[in-house]
Amino acid sequence: MKIEYLSHTADIRMKIEGSHLEELFRAGVIGMSNILKDGFCNQKVKFDYQCIVEITALDSTCLLIDFLSEVLSVSYTQKAIFCEVVFLDFTPHHTIAEIRGKKTQGFDEEIKAVTYHEADVRKNKRDQWATLIIFDI
């Protein structure tokens, strides 16, 4: 799994990779959560909140963006940071996942939206699933 943050004005641009689609989605959640609360998922955390997220989309790119958008929404409504994803069902067009996280007093960075701009889930030259994600901050 690889997460790389790239500079971009007024937004945060994140490049993620995974050996399979599920790993790519997990990298997206961890990367986004580490933006919300700096480095939060890089430490040992005991989870005290979990919920089920179900998304259906036209393709894996839309599925990823919609999935991250839903996790972001739950983060704000529940005041929680999510670092673990357990997929109960996963196809390139549909997923049901249990997201696990920890309640928090606040966020270090506000993410307004997960955008579709530049997102394109596909295999790269190293046979890894990869995409760019741009967060509107």
Secondary structure, DSSP 8 states (H G I E B T S, - for coil): -EEEEE--TTEEEEEEEESSHHHHHHHHHHHHHHHHTTTGGGS-----EEEEEEEE-SSHHHHHHHHHHHHHHHHHHHTEEEEEEEEEEEETTEEEEEEEEEE-S--SS---EEE-TT---EE-TTS-EEEEEEEE-
